Amino acid sequence: MSPAAADEARRYRALIVEDDPAIRRLVEKLLSRQKIDIDTASDGQMAMECLRTGDYTVIVLDLMVPGINGFELIEAVKQLPKRPPVAVVSAVSHQALTQLDLDVVKLVISKPFDVDEFTKAILTLCADADDAS
């Protein structure tokens, strides 16, 4: 297989955890355009189910989701045998963000965000995670 064909065949998989349907659809659309397979969860409980059954390259996480919140989900990610990097996309205060575990959270993006910068940052996280595995 040629290098170009290998790049074309390579697919990443992302879990998007976001309770706002408009933002969830936007993020899903942006990442799908980049040949990233997507699973979505609108609350923490759905996200926990996805984490138990899925193997993700990256997790895009809003901290303020119903049920199990994003901080608890980050703790759950720490327990996974293969820890995908987490990109926090949230409108929470700077103070709350200082409590994030930087061994798991590799990117913090504040809402509202620039779609081009967001897409590039997520692709970089995916490539870094792929290189590390």
Phi and psi in degrees as a GROMACS rama.xvg file:
@    title "Ramachandran Plot"
@    xaxis  label "Phi"
@    yaxis  label "Psi"
@TYPE xy
-70.1743  157.821  SER-2
-57.5727  -38.7443  PRO-3
-64.9431  -40.4203  ALA-4
-67.4068  -36.4156  ALA-5
-64.839  -42.7911  ALA-6
-62.6944  -40.6456  ASP-7
-65.2854  -36.4825  GLU-8
-79.0668  -25.4246  ALA-9
-66.5517  130.65  ARG-10
-130.775  140.938  ARG-11
-100.4  165.814  TYR-12
-132.897  127.748  ARG-13
-120.674  145.716  ALA-14
-107.31  122.272  LEU-15
-104.178  119.619  ILE-16
-113.892  103.227  VAL-17
-154.27  128.166  GLU-18
-87.8483  -16.8542  ASP-19
-83.5543  114.097  ASP-20
-58.9456  -36.8626  PRO-21
-66.9975  -44.1006  ALA-22
-68.217  -41.3518  ILE-23
-58.9879  -45.304  ARG-24
-65.1705  -40.008  ARG-25
-61.7308  -49.4561  LEU-26
-62.7586  -41.8865  VAL-27
-60.5183  -44.1781  GLU-28
-64.1864  -45.4094  LYS-29
-60.4039  -44.6047  LEU-30
-77.6494  -33.1832  LEU-31
-62.2202  -35.8368  SER-32
-62.3632  -22.3809  ARG-33
-96.3694  16.4568  GLN-34
64.5695  33.8741  LYS-35
-100.552  126.677  ILE-36
-73.8048  141.331  ASP-37
-124.342  135.555  ILE-38
-118.681  145.236  ASP-39
-125.675  152.767  THR-40
-140.347  133.644  ALA-41
-96.3945  -4.85573  SER-42
-150.56  171.055  ASP-43
-65.5676  -34.5786  GLY-44
-65.467  -44.5207  GLN-45
-61.2794  -39.6004  MET-46
-63.1273  -40.737  ALA-47
-61.5857  -41.8692  MET-48
-60.8824  -44.0603  GLU-49
-62.2554  -42.0004  CYS-50
-63.9394  -33.7716  LEU-51
-70.2444  -30.3847  ARG-52
-111.07  -15.6599  THR-53
-106.645  160.284  GLY-54
-120.636  107.214  ASP-55
-110.154  146.023  TYR-56
-79.4367  -35.9207  THR-57
-152.575  152.874  VAL-58
-122.008  126.275  ILE-59
-102.739  116.422  VAL-60
-128.584  124.576  LEU-61
-86.3709  132.456  ASP-62
-72.6014  -30.6453  LEU-63
-102.12  65.6027  MET-64
-101.728  154.031  VAL-65
-66.721  157.114  PRO-66
77.1278  -123.419  GLY-67
-72.8559  119.28  ILE-68
-82.4201  174.646  ASN-69
-61.871  -34.344  GLY-70
-64.2827  -40.1791  PHE-71
-68.5898  -36.0087  GLU-72
-65.6408  -37.3029  LEU-73
-61.4958  -40.9783  ILE-74
-61.2363  -39.5123  GLU-75
-65.6342  -39.1301  ALA-76
-62.0451  -36.3119  VAL-77
-61.2746  -23.5242  LYS-78
-88.6836  -7.73913  GLN-79
-72.6181  144.543  LEU-80
-61.8915  -39.5773  PRO-81
-115.538  109.633  LYS-82
-91.1467  108.195  ARG-83
-73.3754  148.956  PRO-84
-66.4289  147.084  PRO-85
-108.722  131.893  VAL-86
-107.593  111.172  ALA-87
-84.5719  124.679  VAL-88
-121.037  105.159  VAL-89
-153.723  160.761  SER-90
-107.844  19.0051  ALA-91
-73.3852  166.362  VAL-92
-66.4043  157.157  SER-93
-59.552  -36.8619  HIS-94
-58.3846  -44.5966  GLN-95
-64.2406  -35.4723  ALA-96
-69.065  -24.341  LEU-97
-69.6727  -13.4528  THR-98
-88.8288  -0.96277  GLN-99
-73.2832  143.933  LEU-100
-81.1114  108.047  ASP-101
-75.6438  -4.97242  LEU-102
-74.1919  -23.1752  ASP-103
-108.928  -45.6862  VAL-104
-83.8009  111.933  VAL-105
-102.729  -8.94235  LYS-106
-154.307  137.115  LEU-107
-126.178  124.328  VAL-108
-123.394  127.53  ILE-109
-86.7893  142.145  SER-110
-85.0661  142.276  LYS-111
-73.3437  156.86  PRO-112
-125.884  158.78  PHE-113
-80.3828  124.348  ASP-114
-64.9411  -36.261  VAL-115
-68.4688  -44.3622  ASP-116
-63.9649  -40.4745  GLU-117
-59.7438  -50.2189  PHE-118
-60.5736  -46.2692  THR-119
-61.4177  -42.1699  LYS-120
-64.8813  -41.0313  ALA-121
-68.2711  -41.0633  ILE-122
-62.129  -38.0267  LEU-123
-64.5938  -42.9964  THR-124
-60.6577  -42.7296  LEU-125
-62.6355  -45.162  CYS-126
-64.5019  -41.9828  ALA-127
-63.1809  -42.5055  ASP-128
-64.9857  -38.6886  ALA-129
-65.5989  -41.9901  ASP-130
-66.0051  -32.3011  ASP-131
-76.4083  -20.8229  ALA-132
